[in-house]
Amino acid sequence: MAILSTSIARKFAMALSGLFLVLFLAQHLTINLSSVFDPETFNSWSEFMGTNIAVQFILQPILAFAVVFHFIMGFILEARNRNARKISYKSYKGNRNSTWVSRNMLISGLVILAFLGLHFYDFWFPEMNIKYIQGGPLDPTRYYTEMVHKFADPVRTALYCISFVLLALHLWHGFSSTFQSIGWNNKYSKGLRGFTQFYAVVVPLGFIFIALYLHFNGSF
C-alpha cells in the first residue's frame, strides 16, 4: 500500500489501530467485570454481543483486522528499525537510551499474540461452534458457566495472569507513544501520559482480578 510507504505513515496507522484496540480492551473489561458482581448482567451483555448483527458482522471483522494489522505493522517497523540502525549491537547500549519495555515491545507483543490464540481457543471458537455448526436453540445463561469452567483450571488462570502482566508492560510504553506517533504534543501531553500509564496498570489488573476471582470463587 503506497499510503503506508513512509515510516511516519506506518507509525500513524499502527497508532490508530492501537487506539482502537485500547478502546476494545476497556469495553471488554467492563463486560467481564459484570461476571464478578452480577452474573445475570454478564450473561445478558454477552448474549447481546454474541447475537447483535452489527457487532458480529461489522465490529467483529474490524476488530480482527485491527489485531492482525497492528501486529504485522509492529513486525515491519521493528525489522526496519533494526536494518536502519547504523551502530552494531555489540557497541549499542540500548539500556542507556531506552527502557527494557520499549526495547522489547516485539517480545511482549508476540506473547500477547499467543495469549490471543489461547483466548480464541477458549471462547471464540466454541462460540462459533455452538452458533453456526451445532445450531439449535441457544442458552442465554451459558456464558457465565463457561467462563467459570475455563478459570477453574489453575494452569490456564496462571497463563492468563502472566499474559496480562505482559500486556501491562506493552501498554505502558505503547499507549503513551501512540499519541506521539499521531503528533499530539501540547500542554496536555504530561497529563495524557499519566492517564495512559494509569490505564496500562489498571486495565490489566482488572482482568487479573477477574481471572483470580472466578478461579477461587466461581461456582457451577
N, C-alpha and C positions, 0 to 999 in steps of 0.2 A: 504494500500500500504506500503510494508516493507520499501521502499526507503524513506518514509516520517515518519518513526517511531521515529526519534530523533527530539528534539526541534530545533537544528541548521538546519536540513534539511527542516523542516516545515517553519521556518523563511526565509530560502533561496528561497524556492518555492513561498512563498507569496510575497517576494520582486520582483521576476521575473514577476509574474502576475501583480503586481502593476506597474512596469516599462512599461509593455505592455499597461496597461490602461492609463498611463500618456501620452504615445505617441498617443494613440487614442484621448485623450482629445485635444491635440494640433491640430491634423488633423481635428477634428470635429469643433473646434473653427475657424480654417482657412476657412472652407466651410461656416459656419454660418455667419461669418463677411462679406462675399460677399453679403449677403442679405441686408446689410446696404448700401453698396457702389455701387452694381451693381446687381439688381435682376435677370437679364438675365444670368449672370455668375453663380449665385446661382442656378437657375433652371438647367443650363447645368451641373454643377458639381453634383447636387443632382440626376439628371437623370442617370448620369454615375454610381454613387454609387448604385443606385437602380436597375440598369439593367445589370451591368457588372457581368458576371458569376463567375469570380474569387472572387469578393467582396462578392457576395451573398452566394456562396456555399463553400467558403474556409475561407475568412477572417471573415465573419459574425458569423459562428459557433465557430471559435476560440475566437472571442470577447465574445460571450455568455458564453463559457466555462471559460474564464478568469475572468469574472464578478462573476459567481457562485463560482468558486474555491477560488477567493480572499476573498469573504465574508465568506464562510464556514470555510476556514483556519483561518480567523480572529476570528470567534467564538470559534474554537478549541483552539487556542493559548490563548485567554482570559480566557477560562474555566480552562485550565491547569495552567495558571499563578495564578489564584485565589486559586486553590487547592494546589499549591506548596508553597504558602505564609505561612510562619510559624507564623507570628505575626497576632493577631486578628485585625479586623477592628477597634475595639474600641481604640486600642493603636497605630494603624498605622497612621502616619502623612504623607500621600502621598503628600500633598502640599509642604512639606519641601524638597522632593526629586525629584519631577517631576512637570511639568506644568499641568494645567487643561486639555489642549488639549490631552496630552499623556495619561492621566488617563481616558479619556472619548472617546477614539477612537471608541469603540464599539457603543456608543450612536450616534456619528456623522455618523458612518458607517450605522447604522440602518435607520437614517433619509435619507441618500443618497440613500439607497436601496429603500425606499418608494418613493423617487423622481424618481428613475429609473422606478418604476412601473407606475407613472403618465406619464413619458416621453414615455414609450412604449404604454400606452393607447392613448396618444395624436397623436403619429406619426407612430410608428412601426405597430401596429395592423391595423389602417386604410390603411396603405400602403400594407400590406399583403392582406387585403380585396379587395382593388382595383385591385391588380395584379393577385391574384390567385383564388378569389371567384367570383367577379363580371366579370372579364375577359374583353374582348373587347379592343379597341384601347386606349392607354394611352396618356394623355395630358402632354407633357413635360414642360408646363408652370404652372402647378398646384402647384408646391412646394412652391413658394413664397406666393401665395394667401392663401394656407392652413396654413402657418406659421403665417402670419399676423392675420388670423382669430383666431388662438389659443391665441395669445398675446393681442387680443382686450379685453379679459376678465381680469379685474383688479385683481380679486382673484387669478386666475391662474398665472398671472405675478408676484404677490407678493410671491406666493409659490415657483416659480422658483428662484426668487432672494434670498429668505431665504435659499433655498437648496444650492445655490452656495456659500453663506456665510459659511455654514457648510462644504461645500466641501473645501473651502479655509483653514479652520481650520484643516480639516482632512489631507490635503496635506502638511500643514505647518510642521506637525510632521512626517507624514507617508513617504513623498517623501525623506526627508533627512535621515530618519532611514533606508530606503531601501538600501542605499549604505553601511551602517554599517553592515546590515544583509548579504550582499554578500562579505564582507571582504575588502571593499575599504577604506583603511586608509593610506594615504600618504601625501605628501606636498601639494597636490591639494585639500585635504578634506575641508579646510576652504573656498576656493573659490567655491567648488561644493555645499557646504551648503548654501552659499549666493545665488547661482543660483536657488537651489530648493525652497528657501524662496521667491525669486523673482517670480518664476513660480507659487507658491502657491497663490500669491496675484494677479498677472496679468491675468492669465487664467480665474479664476472665475469672476474677474471684467469684463473681455471681454464678458463673457456670460451674465452677469447682464446688461451691456451696450446694448447688442443686444436686450434683452427682453424689456428693458425700451424704447429703440428707436422705436422698432416695435409697442409697445403699444401706444406711443404718436404720432408717425409719419407715421405708416403704413397706407396704403390705399388699397382698393379693386379695 
